[in-house]
Amino acid sequence: MPIAVQLPALSPTMKEGRITRWLKKEGDRVSAGTAIAECETDKSNLEIEVYDDGVLLKLLVAEGAFAPVGSTIAWVGKPGEPIPETAPPAVTAPTPAAPPPPQPVAAPRPAPVATPIAAPAPVASAGRVRASPLAKRIAEAEGIDLSTITGSGPAGRVVKRDVEGAASRPAAKPARRAVAGVRPPPDTLPVSGMRRVIAQRLTEVKPGVPHFYLTVDVEMDQALALREEAKAQELKVSVNDILVKATAAAVRAFPRINQVFAGESIQQLHTVDVGVAVAIEDGLITPVVRDADQKGVAEIAEEIRELAERAKKKALRPEEYSGGSITVSNLGMFGIDSFIAVLNPPQAAILAVGKVEPKVVVRNDAMVIRKMMSVTLSGDHRVIDGAVGAQFLQILKGLLEHPLRLVL
C-alpha cells in the first residue's frame, strides 16, 4: 500500500514548515534518500527526503503553503496504486508578504534532514552509505569513497559540505576531524535539596527561568592592540572574535559555569561550545562555534563569518545552532553602551556586550583614559549563583585585559 511522506521536525523548535518548492512532481520515480521538497522552518531552509522506493503518487501541499509537523504532505507507492482516503493535512495558504527565498541557478542545495515522526533514524541500509544526492554526485566526480567520510548531517548522513571538505582537505586533517567529532556526553549530577528549593522558589518569583544579572567593565586597550596586530598580518579579526575566544577560555578554566538545568538533574558539559547571536531579517539565531576553546582567534573569526553568512540565508543545519555552553550577544556595533540579554535555553549563561569607547578611569590614584567595554552576564539561578557568575566574569575580564594569555 502507499506510504505517507510526513513533514519531519527539521529543527528543535519547529511546529510547522512552509513548502517553498517541490523538487519532484507527481509521477516521478523516487528512491530512498531522494530529496523531494525544500522546506522553510523557523530557523533555516532544509530539504525533505523520502525513505522508500516508488513513484510519487500525490502532492498534498501547495508550494508556499504551511503544514504542521507530522502531517502527510505526499504519498509514495507503486504506479497507479490508490491513495487512502484520509483528510488532507491542515495547511495555511501562502502569504504574499513572505515569498519563497530565491533559488540558486545550480542544482538544488542538499541539506540535512531530521527523521520523520514515527520512523526510525536510518543510518545505512544493506551496507549503503547514507548521503544526499548531490553529495553522491560530487563524490563520484572527485573519485572519493563515501565510506571514508564522516557525515555531519543527522544520523551520520553525508552532505555536500562533507564531500567538498574531503576533496580539499590535506591527508593529515581527517584524523583530527575524527577525534574532534567524538563529543563526550555530559555528566548527570544530582540536584541537592538546597538547589532544588532555590530552583522552585526563584521560579515562583520569576516564572520560566529565573535570571540574575552581573555587570563588569573591561579595559580593552590590549585586546584592540591584538586586533591591530592581526590586521597588520592581514587577518580578519574583530573584537567579537577575541571575545568569543576569551569566553571559551574562561569556560574551560571555570567549568562550573558550563552546566545546564535538566529538571531532576544538572548536566555538566565537557565541551566548550560558544553561541554567537546573529540578527537575521525576521529574528535572531545563535550559531554555535564548537570546541571554541581549542581553536585560535583567526580560526574562530573565519568560522563565525561563515556561520553568520549562512544564518542570514537560513541555511544552517539544526546541529549548528543547537546546544552550546554559553552565548555571546554583542550590540556594541550599534552604539549600545550596555544591555541585558535573555538566556538561550538550555544554556545557563549569556553575555551581553556593549560598545568599546574611551572613558576616564582612575589608575594608581591618577585619572587616565582607557578603552572600556561593559559586559553583563545573565545567569540561570537554578544552576549557578551570583558568586559563580562573578568568578567567571573575573576570569573573563583578566583574559580580555591580558589577551596574550589567549595565544600562549
KASULCOR-V694130 format. One record per helix or strand of 2 or more residues. SS is the DSSP state (h for helix, s for strand). FROM is the first residue (numbers start at 1). LEN is the number of residues. If there is no record, write none. Layout:
ss->SS from->FROM len->LEN
ss->SS from->FROM len->LEN
This chain:
ss->s from->3 len->4
ss->s from->16 len->7
ss->s from->29 len->2
ss->s from->35 len->6
ss->s from->45 len->5
ss->s from->54 len->6
ss->s from->66 len->3
ss->s from->72 len->6
ss->s from->91 len->2
ss->s from->124 len->2
ss->s from->128 len->2
ss->h from->133 len->10
ss->h from->146 len->3
ss->h from->154 len->3
ss->h from->160 len->9
ss->h from->173 len->9
ss->s from->187 len->4
ss->h from->193 len->13
ss->s from->211 len->9
ss->h from->221 len->12
ss->h from->239 len->15
ss->h from->255 len->3
ss->s from->259 len->3
ss->s from->265 len->4
ss->s from->274 len->7
ss->s from->283 len->7
ss->h from->292 len->3
ss->h from->297 len->16
ss->h from->318 len->3
ss->s from->326 len->5
ss->h from->332 len->3
ss->s from->349 len->15
ss->s from->366 len->15
ss->h from->386 len->16
ss->h from->403 len->4
